[in-house]
């Protein structure tokens, strides 16, 4: 079985990481870009403004 070429990350607002709104994005699993933390300007509907979203770990889940 081949290795995954992308991993799933969660983007949360920088000013309010506990905000109810967040984005999921794909990020390369290996190489130089995998080591860099992502940040992007995205729309936050709860504040109705464009804000800086930063990369955070995915929350733990239970099976």
C-alpha positions in Angstrom: 0.0 0.0 0.0 1.3 3.4 -0.9 1.9 6.2 1.6 -0.5 9.1 1.7 0.7 12.1 -0.2 -1.5 14.6 1.7 -2.6 15.0 5.4 -5.7 16.7 6.7 -5.3 19.8 8.8 -7.7 22.0 10.7 -7.5 25.8 10.3 -8.8 27.9 13.2 -9.0 31.7 13.6 -5.8 33.1 15.1 -7.6 35.5 17.5 -10.3 33.0 18.7 -9.0 29.4 18.4 -12.1 28.2 20.3 -14.4 29.7 17.7 -17.2 27.4 16.4 -16.1 27.9 12.8 -13.0 26.3 11.2 -11.8 25.0 7.8 -10.2 21.7 6.9 -7.4 21.7 4.2 -5.0 19.2 2.7 -1.3 19.7 3.2 1.6 17.7 1.7 2.7 14.8 3.8 6.4 15.1 3.0 9.0 17.5 1.6 9.8 21.1 2.5 6.1 22.3 2.5 5.1 19.7 5.1 7.3 21.4 7.7 5.9 24.9 7.3 2.8 25.9 9.4 0.0 27.1 7.1 -1.8 30.4 7.6 -4.4 31.9 5.3 -6.9 34.8 5.2 -10.4 33.2 5.2 -13.9 34.4 5.8 -15.3 33.9 9.4 -19.1 33.9 9.3 -19.4 34.3 13.1 -17.6 37.7 13.0 -18.6 38.4 9.4 -15.0 39.5 8.5 -12.0 38.0 6.8 -9.5 36.9 9.4 -6.2 35.1 9.6 -6.6 31.3 10.1 -3.7 29.2 11.4 -3.0 25.5 11.4 -3.9 23.5 14.5 -3.8 19.8 15.3 -7.0 17.8 14.6 -9.0 17.1 17.7 -8.9 13.6 19.1 -11.8 11.3 18.3 -13.3 8.3 19.9 -14.2 5.1 18.1 
